Amino acid sequence: MTYNLPNILTLLRIALIPVFAVLFYLPVPWAHTAVTAVFAIAAITDWLDGYLARRWRQTSAFGAFLDPVADKLMVAAALVMLVDVNPTPFADLLLVLPAVVIIGREIVISALREWMAEIGDRTSVAVSTIGKIKTSAQMLALLLLLYREPIGDFPTAEIGFVLLYVAAGLTLWSMVIYLRAAWPSLSNGASQ
């Protein structure tokens, strides 16, 4: 493994997951602010490590593997914990549906990318623009849902729910794009 700043930022993001979880469940009034700040730091490092790796030409196989894993772990942790703390079955259902879509898509696309890499066709399932827009909507939705409290007249949680559904819709759309790109390889009987 190469210890460069992009990889260190990715490792930091993984190290923040237990901190995030502890802060999320702390029974103190400032916990939602602290957990939102930790998630924001993780989201910023997600963008920054990729930018720096490309800019400084410090990309590595380790970084290419670990960066999406770190992102998916933090997002999955946030979604699971948000579903856990919702007070009513209806609110739970509102969160469970996009959470299942988002986490399920990540599993499908990760498996697809692994399989496509194995057959030497990884570029057909490279990250797309729609995937980047989905990630932005998802991160903003989670930040708002984690903060929970209205900011003045701004209904943080309500806007977070709407953005989470937007992210879930974009998640399905991007999954269809990836599957269509990979379909020729999937349907031609390539061996497992």
Rosetta blueprint (number, residue, H / E / L):
1 M L
2 T L
3 Y L
4 N L
5 L H
6 P H
7 N H
8 I H
9 L H
10 T H
11 L H
12 L H
13 R H
14 I H
15 A H
16 L H
17 I H
18 P H
19 V H
20 F H
21 A H
22 V H
23 L H
24 F H
25 Y H
26 L L
27 P L
28 V L
29 P L
30 W L
31 A H
32 H H
33 T H
34 A H
35 V H
36 T H
37 A H
38 V H
39 F H
40 A H
41 I H
42 A H
43 A H
44 I H
45 T H
46 D H
47 W H
48 L H
49 D H
50 G H
51 Y H
52 L H
53 A H
54 R H
55 R H
56 W L
57 R L
58 Q L
59 T L
60 S L
61 A H
62 F H
63 G H
64 A H
65 F H
66 L H
67 D H
68 P H
69 V H
70 A H
71 D H
72 K H
73 L H
74 M H
75 V H
76 A H
77 A H
78 A H
79 L H
80 V H
81 M H
82 L H
83 V H
84 D H
85 V H
86 N L
87 P L
88 T L
89 P H
90 F H
91 A H
92 D H
93 L H
94 L H
95 L H
96 V H
97 L H
98 P H
99 A H
100 V H
101 V H
102 I H
103 I H
104 G H
105 R H
106 E H
107 I H
108 V H
109 I H
110 S H
111 A H
112 L H
113 R H
114 E H
115 W H
116 M H
117 A H
118 E H
119 I L
120 G L
121 D L
122 R H
123 T H
124 S H
125 V H
126 A L
127 V L
128 S L
129 T H
130 I H
131 G H
132 K H
133 I H
134 K H
135 T H
136 S H
137 A H
138 Q H
139 M H
140 L H
141 A H
142 L H
143 L H
144 L H
145 L H
146 L H
147 Y H
148 R L
149 E L
150 P L
151 I E
152 G L
153 D L
154 F E
155 P L
156 T H
157 A H
158 E H
159 I H
160 G H
161 F H
162 V H
163 L H
164 L H
165 Y H
166 V H
167 A H
168 A H
169 G H
170 L H
171 T H
172 L H
173 W H
174 S H
175 M H
176 V H
177 I H
178 Y H
179 L H
180 R H
181 A H
182 A H
183 W H
184 P H
185 S H
186 L H
187 S H
188 N L
189 G L
190 A L
191 S L
192 Q L
